[in-house]
């Protein structure tokens, strides 16, 4: 194991203090102007006077007071002027993406795929920043994942569906590597067999679920077991070589295996075997409660 590195400084700003700094319209304007400042496609710092003019503030003293309040938390000062620290960039992007303010609802539209349970055609809806793909005939759930409202801006159904697929796959690859997609801290997993699901998880896909959670930022979400296993380091090479469509096609159109074929081999400790189908080949993958791969066997 690699020795732990030495941290030269660790400083934390209390959340209430950090967010209290944003309870002023001028300070939000400063963040937005600094985020908007570009030279070509690259960010550039803004000198004090240019920043003040862009914020349309005539009182230099008042403007300087509010700017100084943001320094060290959201804003940095350099010889060339002022720019955003990483927390300021994250906040700027969240504001521009309407993450805090958008309440868009999209009525059902075709998902251009058939239902795996019946002869129906899947439909997608968008509400409360969640894209859901479901069969209107039998009610089967094919896909459910959060999607930032910026994806809806195009009003293009194909673009929205593609964005949802890419966005979810990005997170699958990240959590399969035990990394939190929100804060990059360590991600933990809890494999939950079908008969142990809570009422909340019962609304998810059929078969065992995996609850992913981060102890640092408290990020929490659920996926089905086969879809996250396809990105596991012990399974990904097999899938990529034999069925690359499992890694690219819309998640609601591909299945790594039939949920009914997943076997709970043991209960205490939990052992679950997933037959990952890739073309004409199959890889039986056995995992424990923490999603650790205990064994793989070509069938």
C-alpha positions in Angstrom: 0.0 0.0 0.0 1.3 3.5 -0.9 2.1 5.7 2.1 -0.4 8.4 2.8 0.7 11.8 1.5 1.2 14.8 3.8 -1.5 17.5 3.8 0.1 20.9 4.1 -3.1 22.7 5.0 -6.7 21.7 5.5 -9.1 24.6 6.1 -12.9 24.4 6.2 -15.4 27.2 5.9 -18.6 26.5 7.9 -21.5 25.9 5.4 -23.7 28.5 7.0 -21.0 31.1 6.7 -20.2 30.2 3.0 -23.8 30.4 1.9 -24.6 33.5 3.9 -22.1 35.2 1.7 -24.5 34.7 -1.2 -27.5 36.4 0.3 -26.8 39.5 -1.7 -27.7 40.2 -5.3 -24.4 42.1 -6.0 -22.3 39.2 -4.8 -24.1 36.8 -7.1 -23.5 39.3 -9.9 -19.8 39.3 -9.2 -19.7 35.5 -9.4 -21.6 35.5 -12.7 -19.4 38.2 -14.2 -16.2 36.4 -13.2 -17.6 33.2 -14.6 -18.6 34.8 -17.9 -15.3 36.5 -18.4 -13.5 34.7 -21.3 -10.7 35.3 -23.7 -11.7 33.1 -26.6 -12.8 29.9 -24.9 -10.5 30.4 -21.9 -11.4 32.1 -18.6 -9.6 35.4 -17.9 -9.2 37.4 -14.7 -11.0 40.7 -14.5 -9.3 43.9 -13.1 -11.2 45.6 -10.3 -12.5 48.5 -12.4 -13.6 46.3 -15.3 -15.4 44.0 -12.9 -17.1 46.9 -11.2 -18.3 48.3 -14.5 -19.6 45.0 -15.6 -21.6 44.7 -12.4 -23.0 48.3 -13.0 -22.0 49.6 -9.6 -21.0 53.3 -9.3 -20.0 53.2 -5.6 -16.4 51.9 -5.6 -16.3 51.4 -1.8 -19.5 49.5 -1.6 -18.5 47.3 -4.5 -15.1 46.6 -2.9 -16.7 45.6 0.4 -18.8 42.9 -1.3 -15.9 41.7 -3.4 -13.7 41.3 -0.3 -16.4 39.3 1.4 -16.1 36.7 -1.4 -12.3 36.4 -1.4 -10.8 33.2 -0.2 -14.2 31.4 -0.3 -15.4 31.8 -3.9 -13.1 34.3 -5.4 -9.3 34.6 -5.8 -7.1 37.6 -6.5 -4.2 37.5 -8.8 -1.9 40.2 -10.3 -4.0 40.3 -13.4 -7.3 40.7 -11.5 -10.0 38.5 -9.9 -11.1 35.1 -10.8 -13.1 32.2 -9.4 -11.8 29.6 -7.0 -13.1 26.0 -7.6 -16.1 26.4 -5.2 -17.0 29.6 -7.2 -16.8 27.7 -10.5 -19.1 24.9 -9.1 -21.6 27.5 -7.9 -21.4 29.5 -11.2 -22.0 26.4 -13.2 -24.9 25.3 -11.0 -26.5 28.8 -11.4 -26.0 28.8 -15.2 -27.4 25.3 -15.4 -30.6 26.4 -13.5 -29.9 23.6 -11.0 -31.4 25.6 -8.2 -34.2 27.4 -10.0 -35.6 25.3 -12.9 -38.8 23.3 -12.5 -39.3 22.1 -16.0 -41.9 19.4 -16.7 -42.1 17.5 -20.0 -45.1 15.5 -20.9 -44.6 11.9 -22.2 -42.8 11.6 -25.5 -41.6 8.5 -27.5 -38.4 6.9 -26.3 -38.0 5.1 -29.7 -37.7 1.6 -28.1 -39.9 -1.3 -27.4 -40.9 -2.6 -24.0 -39.1 -5.8 -22.8 -42.2 -6.9 -20.9 -44.9 -6.5 -23.6 -45.5 -5.3 -27.1 -45.8 -1.7 -26.0 -43.5 1.3 -27.0 -41.6 3.1 -24.2 -42.3 6.7 -23.3 -40.1 9.2 -21.5 -41.2 11.9 -19.1 -39.2 14.6 -17.2 -40.2 16.1 -13.8 -38.3 17.3 -10.8 -35.0 16.9 -12.7 -35.7 13.2 -13.2 -35.9 11.5 -16.6 -38.1 8.4 -16.5 -38.6 5.9 -19.3 -41.6 3.6 -18.8 -44.0 1.5 -20.8 -47.5 3.2 -20.7 -49.2 -0.1 -21.5 -47.9 -2.4 -18.8 -46.2 0.2 -16.5 -42.8 -1.5 -16.6 -39.9 0.8 -15.6 -37.0 0.8 -18.1 -34.9 3.7 -16.8 -34.9 6.4 -14.1 -32.2 8.8 -13.4 -31.6 12.4 -12.5 -30.8 14.7 -15.4 -29.9 18.4 -15.1 -32.4 20.8 -16.6 -29.9 22.1 -19.1 -30.4 18.9 -21.1 -34.0 19.9 -21.8 -33.1 23.3 -23.3 -32.7 21.9 -26.8 -36.4 20.7 -27.0 -35.0 17.8 -29.1 -36.2 14.5 -27.8 -33.3 12.5 -29.3 -30.8 14.9 -27.8 -32.4 14.6 -24.4 -32.5 10.8 -24.4 -28.9 10.7 -25.6 -27.8 13.1 -22.9 -29.6 11.0 -20.2 -27.8 7.8 -21.4 -24.4 9.4 -21.5 -24.9 11.2 -18.1 -26.0 8.0 -16.4 -23.2 5.9 -18.0 -20.6 8.5 -16.8 -21.8 7.9 -13.2 -21.9 4.2 -13.6 -18.3 4.1 -14.7 -17.3 6.4 -11.8 -19.1 4.5 -9.0 -17.9 1.1 -10.4 -14.4 2.5 -9.7 -15.5 3.3 -6.1 -15.3 7.0 -6.7 -18.1 9.4 -5.8 -19.2 11.3 -9.0 -20.1 14.4 -6.9 -17.1 14.9 -4.5 -14.5 12.3 -5.8 -14.4 10.7 -2.3 -14.7 7.0 -1.8 -18.0 5.4 -2.8 -19.5 2.5 -0.9 -22.0 -0.1 -2.1 -24.7 -2.2 -0.7 -26.1 -5.1 -2.8 -29.8 -5.6 -2.0 -31.5 -8.8 -3.2 -35.0 -8.4 -4.7 -36.8 -9.7 -1.6 -34.9 -7.3 0.7 -35.8 -4.1 -1.1 -37.5 -1.4 0.8 -40.8 0.1 -0.5 -38.7 2.8 -2.2 -36.4 0.4 -4.0 -39.3 -1.8 -5.0 -40.1 1.0 -7.5 -36.7 0.4 -9.2 -35.8 -2.2 -11.8 -36.5 -5.9 -11.2 -33.8 -8.0 -9.7 -31.1 -7.1 -7.1 -30.3 -3.4 -6.7 -27.1 -1.7 -5.6 -27.3 1.3 -3.3 -24.3 3.5 -3.7 -23.5 6.0 -1.0 -20.7 8.4 -0.1 -19.9 8.9 3.6 -18.3 12.3 2.8 -20.9 14.3 0.8 -23.8 11.9 1.5 -24.4 11.3 -2.2 -26.9 8.5 -2.5 -28.5 6.7 -5.4 -29.5 3.3 -6.7 -28.7 1.2 -9.8 -29.5 -2.3 -10.8 -26.8 -4.9 -10.3 -26.0 -5.9 -13.9 -25.6 -2.4 -15.3 -23.0 -1.3 -12.8 -21.2 -4.6 -13.0 -20.5 -4.1 -16.7 -18.2 -1.3 -15.7 -16.4 -3.2 -13.0 -12.7 -3.6 -13.7 -13.0 -7.4 -13.6 -15.9 -7.4 -16.0 -15.4 -4.5 -18.4 -12.7 -6.1 -20.6 -15.0 -9.1 -21.2 -18.0 -6.8 -22.1 -15.9 -4.5 -24.3 -14.5 -7.4 -26.3 -17.8 -9.3 -26.8 -20.7 -6.9 -26.5 -19.6 -3.2 -26.7 -23.2 -2.2 -27.3 -23.8 -2.8 -23.6 -21.5 0.1 -22.9 -22.9 2.5 -25.5 -26.5 1.9 -26.5 -29.3 3.5 -24.4 -29.5 1.8 -21.1 -33.3 1.2 -21.5 -32.6 -0.9 -24.7 -29.9 -3.3 -23.5 -29.7 -5.9 -20.8 -26.5 -7.5 -19.5 -28.7 -10.4 -18.3 -32.2 -11.5 -17.4 -33.0 -10.5 -13.8 -34.6 -13.9 -13.3 -31.2 -15.6 -14.0 -29.5 -13.8 -11.2 -28.9 -16.2 -8.3 -28.6 -15.5 -4.6 -26.1 -18.4 -3.8 -25.8 -17.5 -0.1 -27.4 -15.2 2.4 -25.0 -15.0 5.3 -22.6 -13.8 4.1 -24.4 -12.6 0.9 -23.2 -14.1 -2.4 -24.9 -13.2 -5.6 -24.0 -14.6 -9.0 -24.8 -12.6 -12.2 -24.6 -14.3 -15.6 -23.4 -11.4 -17.8 -24.4 -12.1 -21.4 -22.1 -10.7 -24.1 -23.0 -12.0 -27.5 -22.7 -15.7 -27.5 -20.4 -15.7 -24.5 -21.3 -15.5 -20.8 -19.3 -14.5 -17.7 -20.7 -15.7 -14.4 -19.7 -13.0 -11.8 -20.1 -13.5 -8.1 -20.2 -10.5 -5.8 -20.6 -10.0 -2.1 -22.7 -7.4 -0.2 -20.2 -4.7 -0.8 -20.1 -5.3 -4.6 -16.6 -6.8 -4.4 -16.1 -9.4 -7.2 -15.2 -12.7 -5.5 -15.1 -14.9 -8.6 -15.5 -14.8 -12.4 -16.1 -17.9 -14.6 -16.5 -18.1 -18.4 -19.5 -20.3 -19.2 
